[in-house]
């Protein structure tokens, strides 16, 4: 059972930055892919960014050029650097990991972009 724990959310003004972290309970090399998803109130959960075990990345069009996903194998961690934040980025952000044995989710961290 892979366990994921997000941190780094909070309240930020439009145009500001935040860095989310996801601590993973096992080696990221045992995972096929990892990613960040978000869910705003009244909306479905949506993909933000993914990174494969080969390091290939993919981003939602709405965050391209503003968000960067990365990982640190030594720390078994994944990160989401979010710059130029907009009010529409307000959501609960979830860490996801996929392996041959399952699909795992963290409990989420809230990001609120407001002046």
N, C-alpha and C positions, 0 to 999 in steps of 0.2 A: 504494500500500500504506500504510494507516494504521498507525502504531505507537503503542502505548499503554504507559505505564510507571507502575505503582502504587507508592506509598510511604505510610508512616505507620502501618503495622501494628506490633504489639508485644504485650507482656503487660500486662494491666490487671486490677485487682481488680473484683469485682462492684460495680456502681453507678458505676463510673468512666466516663471518656469518652476517645474517640480521634477523630482526624480523618484520614481517608484522602484522599490526593490521587491524581489520575490526570493525567499529562502526555500531551497528544495532539499528534501530529506535524504536524497540519494544522488549518486553521481549523474551529472547531466548527460554523460556519454551512454547511459542506459536508456535514455529517452530518444524517441524519434523526432520529436519537435516540442517546442515550448512557445507560448504566446501570451499576449495580453488581449483581453476582451473588456468591453464596458457595457453598462446598462443604465440608461437614464430612466427616471420615473415615467411609467406608462409606455415605455418602448421595449422592444426586444433586445436581447443581448447581441452585440455586434463585435466583429473582429476589429481590433486596433492594429496589431502587428504580430508577426510570427517569426521565429528563427529556428532553423532545422539543426540537427546535430552536425551538419556540415558547415553551418554558419550562414546559410542563405537566409535572406530576410524578405519579408513581404509586408506591405503596409496598406491600410485602407486609404482610399484617395483623399479622404477628408483630413488626414494627418500627415500625408507625405510632405517632406521638407521641413516639418516642425517636430516630429517625434523620431526618436532613435531607439531601437531595441538592441540590447547587447547581453552578453553572458560572461560569467567568470567561472571557468571550470574548477579552479582551485578552491573557490568559495562555494561551489554548488549554488550559484545564484544567477538570477536574470534581472535585468534592469530595463526601465523605460524612462528615457530622458524626454521630457515634454517642454518644449519652448513655444513662445508666442501663443500662449494659451488663450482660448476664446470661451465666452460663456457657454457655447454649445458643446464644449468638451466636458461640462459638468456631468458626472456620472459616478457610479460605483465601478471601480476597475478591478478586474479579476485576473489572476495568474492561472494559466492552464499548462498542463504537461501531458504528453501522450507517449505511451510506450506500447509494446506488443501486448501488454496485459491489461491495459485500460486507459481511461481518460480521466484526468484528475483536475480538481479545481481548488483554489484557495477560497477563503471566506470573503475576500474583497476589501478594498480600501476606498474611501470616499474622496473624490476630487471635486471641489467646488470653485468655479471661476466666477468671481463677482466683484464689483467695485463697492 
